[in-house]
């Protein structure tokens, strides 16, 4: 069920981090000033009782945040029109440049028709989660064997391995099938568009920003489909076959549990850095995939620790330019938010 109290707790956790004051290296470490875009979604599976979920979204247009309206079936967000991210002819992510005037930018509609709008940040390497689902789908169809490139693509976010996996999807003819499978299951903001048969998926390949899309709530629901211990996804229509066969879903989940980049919502990889801030539990308790570029930081996964069981996803415009150290991937405020969310979930069980 949609939980208004949970949503307000998530809103308060984001507001407590004062993200607008984050130093921006592209502005000589002056505060960012404008509120960054943050799309945070959570589905909690208590030991007793029904699942509870919430999705909150912040941006320079929604400084106090907005709560997504999600029905009792955990279906698509109903009150938000998601707009697609943008790149210019040089491949720059122009929406996030210092001084960018959103009134002068023409953001295409991505999905939804609600009265509120939200510009969905590019997922960065979180997109590799969708590629992983595509690989598993190809395996289930008998079109290929499991590639060795899957694990490094997920566990260390290796780009060359991603090239191999994207090229594999094209050879197997499952790219369109994957996008259709997402849409059939109501995950309309998950789109892997304009990749190339040679394995191209970056801006320079004619893909990347403005072509490949994800949102937090649909990322949570995608992971729900491979969480064997979660209740059945309530939004799926009767008779629709599972997206992945149980063995393939389990394999993909296991790869996520071997994540080696705990550096966004979780932070164990960065533990020895000065000023370290604890975040969510690390892998394997947090089976997840991260994404980080100069402009973007994202993270999504399944948390299992004791009685705690939840799925979380965040997509933000808080990339490496906001990191306090060169070895960090984003501001310490994101793992601090992860820790705050974990405490909120602990209070529910």
C-alpha positions as a printed NumPy array, in Angstrom:
array([[  0.   ,   0.   ,   0.   ],
       [  1.092,   3.569,  -0.559],
       [  2.223,   4.878,   2.824],
       [  1.831,   8.66 ,   3.302],
       [  3.791,   8.586,   6.564],
       [  6.655,   6.794,   4.857],
       [  6.625,   9.359,   2.053],
       [  6.808,  12.225,   4.54 ],
       [  9.658,  10.512,   6.356],
       [ 11.579,  10.235,   3.071],
       [ 10.874,  13.894,   2.307],
       [ 12.186,  14.904,   5.717],
       [ 15.303,  12.764,   5.267],
       [ 16.128,  14.529,   1.996],
       [ 15.413,  17.988,   3.39 ],
       [ 17.667,  17.261,   6.371],
       [ 20.658,  16.835,   4.035],
       [ 20.379,  20.416,   2.691],
       [ 21.467,  19.244,  -0.745],
       [ 21.347,  22.767,  -2.235],
       [ 24.391,  23.694,  -0.131],
       [ 26.519,  20.908,  -1.651],
       [ 29.859,  22.325,  -2.914],
       [ 30.14 ,  22.197,  -6.706],
       [ 33.639,  21.824,  -8.145],
       [ 32.411,  23.311, -11.411],
       [ 31.616,  26.486,  -9.488],
       [ 34.918,  26.605,  -7.551],
       [ 33.28 ,  24.729,  -4.668],
       [ 30.58 ,  27.351,  -4.225],
       [ 27.277,  25.851,  -3.054],
       [ 25.18 ,  24.332,  -5.802],
       [ 22.455,  26.842,  -4.893],
       [ 19.62 ,  25.201,  -6.818],
       [ 18.142,  22.021,  -5.399],
       [ 19.528,  19.023,  -7.302],
       [ 17.134,  16.553,  -8.864],
       [ 16.547,  13.551,  -6.598],
       [ 14.13 ,  10.745,  -7.39 ],
       [ 13.916,   8.361,  -4.407],
       [ 11.628,   5.324,  -4.224],
       [ 11.221,   2.604,  -1.631],
       [  9.197,  -0.601,  -1.279],
       [  9.289,  -2.248,   2.148],
       [  8.298,  -5.854,   2.839],
       [  7.572,  -6.193,   6.577],
       [  7.723,  -9.628,   8.244],
       [  3.988,  -9.29 ,   8.831],
       [  1.495,  -7.23 ,   6.887],
       [  1.353,  -5.981,   3.312],
       [  4.166,  -4.228,   1.423],
       [  4.455,  -0.468,   1.88 ],
       [  5.884,   1.94 ,  -0.629],
       [  6.602,   5.586,  -1.368],
       [  8.286,   7.731,  -4.011],
       [  9.395,  11.33 ,  -3.445],
       [ 10.947,  13.671,  -6.002],
       [ 12.873,  16.938,  -5.602],
       [ 14.233,  19.408,  -8.147],
       [ 14.847,  23.112,  -8.645],
       [ 11.13 ,  23.248,  -9.517],
       [ 10.064,  21.31 ,  -6.403],
       [ 12.22 ,  22.568,  -3.557],
       [ 10.103,  20.968,  -0.827],
       [  9.639,  17.791,  -2.781],
       [  6.56 ,  16.131,  -4.174],
       [  5.029,  12.804,  -3.288],
       [  4.233,  10.456,  -6.143],
       [  0.663,   9.203,  -6.291],
       [  0.822,   5.418,  -6.627],
       [ -2.236,   3.204,  -6.505],
       [ -2.989,   0.233,  -4.279],
       [ -1.685,  -2.084,  -7.002],
       [  1.796,  -0.478,  -6.934],
       [  1.265,   0.647, -10.514],
       [  2.785,   3.583, -12.356],
       [  3.088,   7.055, -10.84 ],
       [ -0.145,   8.93 , -11.606],
       [  0.473,  12.59 , -10.767],
       [  3.816,  13.251, -12.452],
       [  4.734,  13.826, -16.076],
       [  8.311,  12.638, -16.472],
       [ 10.419,  14.645, -18.896],
       [ 13.459,  13.224, -20.701],
       [ 16.977,  14.452, -20.01 ],
       [ 18.882,  16.363, -22.698],
       [ 22.271,  16.488, -24.379],
       [ 23.411,  19.023, -26.943],
       [ 25.238,  18.446, -30.212],
       [ 28.547,  18.199, -28.341],
       [ 27.182,  15.526, -26.023],
       [ 27.006,  17.78 , -22.955],
       [ 24.288,  17.198, -20.376],
       [ 23.025,  20.745, -20.705],
       [ 20.285,  20.679, -18.065],
       [ 22.878,  20.459, -15.288],
       [ 25.47 ,  22.987, -16.451],
       [ 26.018,  25.965, -14.108],
       [ 23.581,  28.691, -15.062],
       [ 21.352,  26.427, -17.161],
       [ 17.956,  28.078, -17.665],
       [ 15.289,  25.403, -17.765],
       [ 12.801,  27.898, -19.177],
       [ 14.904,  27.907, -22.355],
       [ 15.183,  24.116, -22.623],
       [ 12.663,  21.954, -24.437],
       [ 12.435,  18.754, -22.418],
       [ 10.591,  16.001, -24.335],
       [  7.908,  14.035, -22.54 ],
       [  9.16 ,  10.648, -21.361],
       [  6.043,   9.212, -19.701],
       [  2.977,  10.134, -17.717],
       [  0.49 ,  12.94 , -17.953],
       [  0.165,  14.21 , -14.39 ],
       [ -0.093,  17.873, -13.389],
       [  3.455,  17.935, -11.964],
       [  6.574,  17.625, -14.082],
       [  9.928,  16.1  , -13.228],
       [ 13.016,  16.033, -15.427],
       [ 14.334,  12.494, -14.977],
       [ 18.139,  12.479, -14.588],
       [ 20.093,  10.144, -16.835],
       [ 20.671,   6.87 , -14.934],
       [ 24.394,   6.7  , -15.772],
       [ 25.706,   3.159, -15.264],
       [ 22.518,   2.102, -13.529],
       [ 21.407,   1.463, -17.129],
       [ 23.571,  -1.674, -16.965],
       [ 20.87 ,  -3.181, -14.785],
       [ 18.524,  -3.03 , -17.78 ],
       [ 21.24 ,  -4.53 , -19.984],
       [ 21.593,  -7.356, -17.462],
       [ 17.879,  -8.053, -17.695],
       [ 18.224,  -8.126, -21.469],
       [ 21.028, -10.691, -21.253],
       [ 18.916, -12.855, -18.944],
       [ 15.972, -12.554, -21.324],
       [ 18.155, -13.725, -24.22 ],
       [ 19.367, -16.676, -22.162],
       [ 15.79 , -17.615, -21.29 ],
       [ 14.892, -17.558, -24.989],
       [ 17.757, -19.923, -25.77 ],
       [ 19.46 , -17.279, -27.884],
       [ 22.795, -17.278, -26.049],
       [ 24.671, -18.606, -23.058],
       [ 25.524, -16.49 , -20.044],
       [ 28.385, -14.213, -21.127],
       [ 31.47 , -13.821, -18.948],
       [ 31.031, -10.049, -19.384],
       [ 27.853,  -9.971, -17.265],
       [ 29.607, -10.083, -13.887],
       [ 32.174,  -7.313, -14.492],
       [ 29.493,  -5.166, -16.108],
       [ 27.441,  -5.334, -12.9  ],
       [ 29.987,  -5.863, -10.119],
       [ 32.622,  -3.321, -11.168],
       [ 30.634,  -1.427, -13.828],
       [ 33.183,  -2.275, -16.501],
       [ 32.374,  -0.339, -19.665],
       [ 34.064,  -2.726, -22.111],
       [ 32.02 ,  -5.57 , -20.659],
       [ 28.935,  -3.424, -21.161],
       [ 29.912,  -2.952, -24.807],
       [ 30.047,  -6.743, -25.146],
       [ 26.686,  -7.263, -23.487],
       [ 24.958,  -4.561, -25.548],
       [ 26.405,  -6.049, -28.741],
       [ 25.124,  -9.45 , -27.586],
       [ 21.607,  -8.058, -27.184],
       [ 21.721,  -6.851, -30.777],
       [ 23.053, -10.15 , -32.12 ],
       [ 20.25 , -11.964, -30.311],
       [ 17.633,  -9.484, -31.515],
       [ 16.261,  -8.768, -28.032],
       [ 16.722,  -4.994, -27.657],
       [ 13.23 ,  -4.169, -28.911],
       [ 11.879,  -7.213, -27.126],
       [ 13.338,  -5.943, -23.849],
       [ 11.761,  -2.5  , -24.224],
       [  8.444,  -4.124, -25.12 ],
       [  8.684,  -6.435, -22.103],
       [  9.207,  -3.426, -19.827],
       [  6.214,  -1.63 , -21.344],
       [  3.985,  -4.717, -21.068],
       [  4.697,  -4.766, -17.347],
       [  3.924,  -1.093, -16.895],
       [  7.575,  -0.032, -16.552],
       [  7.236,   2.622, -19.223],
       [ 10.082,   4.862, -18.035],
       [ 12.615,   2.054, -18.463],
       [ 13.918,   2.462, -22.005],
       [ 17.155,   1.27 , -23.573],
       [ 17.016,   3.25 , -26.813],
       [ 19.392,   3.868, -29.706],
       [ 22.195,   1.51 , -28.717],
       [ 24.225,   0.166, -31.627],
       [ 25.022,  -3.33 , -32.941],
       [ 28.689,  -2.645, -32.187],
       [ 27.808,  -2.281, -28.512],
       [ 27.512,   1.502, -28.369],
       [ 25.436,   3.001, -25.564],
       [ 27.215,   6.284, -24.757],
       [ 26.45 ,   9.853, -25.814],
       [ 29.066,   9.652, -28.578],
       [ 27.311,   6.582, -29.993],
       [ 24.046,   8.473, -30.457],
       [ 22.616,   6.971, -27.268],
       [ 23.211,   7.915, -23.618],
       [ 21.61 ,  11.05 , -22.191],
       [ 18.197,  11.738, -23.672],
       [ 17.952,   8.238, -25.148],
       [ 18.294,   5.817, -22.229],
       [ 15.88 ,   6.387, -19.362],
       [ 15.006,   5.125, -15.899],
       [ 13.083,   6.44 , -12.902],
       [ 13.307,   5.377,  -9.283],
       [  9.856,   3.834,  -8.887],
       [ 10.085,   1.793, -12.083],
       [ 13.595,   0.682, -11.051],
       [ 12.193,  -0.523,  -7.726],
       [  9.45 ,  -2.419,  -9.532],
       [ 11.971,  -3.925, -11.949],
       [ 13.984,  -5.314,  -9.043],
       [ 10.776,  -6.551,  -7.437],
       [ 10.464,  -8.896, -10.427],
       [ 13.651, -10.76 ,  -9.438],
       [ 13.152, -10.699,  -5.661],
       [ 12.041, -14.279,  -5.026],
       [ 11.205, -13.62 ,  -1.367],
       [  9.021, -10.576,  -2.031],
       [  5.235, -10.884,  -2.435],
       [  4.002, -11.26 ,  -6.016],
       [  4.068,  -7.916,  -7.862],
       [  0.468,  -6.688,  -7.517],
       [  0.388,  -4.468, -10.614],
       [  0.946,  -7.243, -13.157],
       [ -2.12 ,  -8.324, -15.151],
       [ -3.306, -11.915, -14.685],
       [ -1.779, -14.421, -17.054],
       [  1.253, -12.337, -17.961],
       [  4.315, -14.614, -17.944],
       [  7.239, -13.667, -15.709],
       [  9.81 , -11.378, -17.267],
       [ 12.565, -13.869, -16.379],
       [ 12.561, -17.542, -15.51 ],
       [ 13.257, -18.188, -11.796],
       [ 16.764, -19.522, -12.396],
       [ 17.735, -16.481, -14.482],
       [ 16.208, -14.076, -11.974],
       [ 18.166, -15.784,  -9.196],
       [ 21.397, -15.59 , -11.174],
       [ 20.975, -11.885, -11.839],
       [ 20.163, -11.286,  -8.165],
       [ 23.307, -13.189,  -7.16 ],
       [ 25.461, -11.048,  -9.446],
       [ 24.008,  -7.913,  -7.832],
       [ 24.917,  -9.33 ,  -4.405],
       [ 28.564,  -9.456,  -5.511],
       [ 28.629,  -5.705,  -6.117],
       [ 32.083,  -4.198,  -5.455],
       [ 31.145,  -0.516,  -5.752],
       [ 29.549,   0.421,  -2.44 ],
       [ 30.003,   4.154,  -3.025],
       [ 26.634,   5.893,  -3.411],
       [ 23.801,   4.938,  -1.027],
       [ 26.172,   2.468,   0.607],
       [ 29.769,   3.524,   1.203],
       [ 31.916,   0.623,   2.394],
       [ 34.228,   0.856,  -0.632],
       [ 35.207,   4.353,   0.544],
       [ 35.59 ,   3.514,   4.236],
       [ 39.259,   4.594,   4.447],
       [ 38.696,   8.037,   2.948],
       [ 38.865,  11.141,   5.185],
       [ 35.426,  12.295,   6.281],
       [ 33.838,   8.919,   5.496],
       [ 30.078,   8.731,   6.116],
       [ 28.306,   5.411,   6.659],
       [ 25.407,   4.569,   4.378],
       [ 23.17 ,   1.609,   3.636],
       [ 24.452,  -1.893,   4.367],
       [ 27.053,  -2.953,   1.836],
       [ 26.862,  -5.888,  -0.555],
       [ 25.97 ,  -8.738,  -0.24 ],
       [ 23.219,  -7.463,   2.095],
       [ 22.568,  -4.758,  -0.501],
       [ 22.301,  -6.446,  -3.916],
       [ 22.599,  -3.409,  -6.147],
       [ 23.964,  -1.48 ,  -9.108],
       [ 25.354,   2.041,  -9.035],
       [ 25.857,   4.715, -11.668],
       [ 28.16 ,   7.736, -11.499],
       [ 29.357,  10.382, -13.951],
       [ 30.293,  14.034, -13.458],
       [ 26.614,  15.022, -13.458],
       [ 24.793,  11.953, -12.178],
       [ 24.741,   9.515,  -9.272],
       [ 22.288,   6.642,  -8.998],
       [ 21.884,   3.44 ,  -7.038],
       [ 19.222,   0.724,  -6.902],
       [ 19.011,  -2.621,  -5.19 ],
       [ 17.468,  -5.097,  -2.782],
       [ 18.351,  -4.956,   0.923],
       [ 18.093,  -8.073,   3.083],
       [ 19.453,  -7.871,   6.623],
       [ 17.812,  -9.863,   9.38 ],
       [ 14.114,  -9.053,   9.329],
       [ 14.688,  -6.013,   7.138],
       [ 13.705,  -6.475,   3.514],
       [ 13.245,  -3.585,   1.119],
       [ 14.001,  -2.359,  -2.387],
       [ 15.377,   1.135,  -2.866],
       [ 16.32 ,   3.246,  -5.878],
       [ 17.624,   6.774,  -6.234],
       [ 18.501,   8.729,  -9.368],
       [ 20.086,  12.146,  -8.935],
       [ 21.964,  14.994, -10.603],
       [ 24.674,  14.706,  -7.914],
       [ 27.639,  13.242,  -9.766],
       [ 31.4  ,  13.331,  -9.245],
       [ 31.59 ,  17.112,  -9.518],
       [ 30.048,  17.204,  -6.025],
       [ 32.419,  14.65 ,  -4.472],
       [ 34.589,  15.982,  -1.621],
       [ 37.593,  13.946,  -2.807],
       [ 38.812,  12.675,  -6.172],
       [ 38.474,   9.087,  -4.957],
       [ 34.812,   9.551,  -4.028],
       [ 31.908,   9.228,  -6.446],
       [ 29.46 ,  11.778,  -5.072],
       [ 28.717,  13.943,  -2.066],
       [ 28.739,  12.28 ,   1.36 ],
       [ 25.154,  13.483,   1.647],
       [ 23.975,  10.515,  -0.448],
       [ 25.291,   7.74 ,   1.831],
       [ 24.007,   9.817,   4.741],
       [ 20.597,   9.721,   3.07 ],
       [ 20.978,   5.957,   2.649],
       [ 21.662,   5.555,   6.363],
       [ 18.635,   7.715,   7.177],
       [ 16.39 ,   5.594,   4.969],
       [ 17.696,   2.431,   6.63 ],
       [ 16.77 ,   3.852,  10.041],
       [ 13.304,   4.694,   8.739],
       [ 12.806,   1.098,   7.605],
       [ 14.088,  -0.207,  10.944],
       [ 11.318,   1.799,  12.581],
       [  8.688,   0.006,  10.512],
       [  9.472,  -3.565,  11.627]])
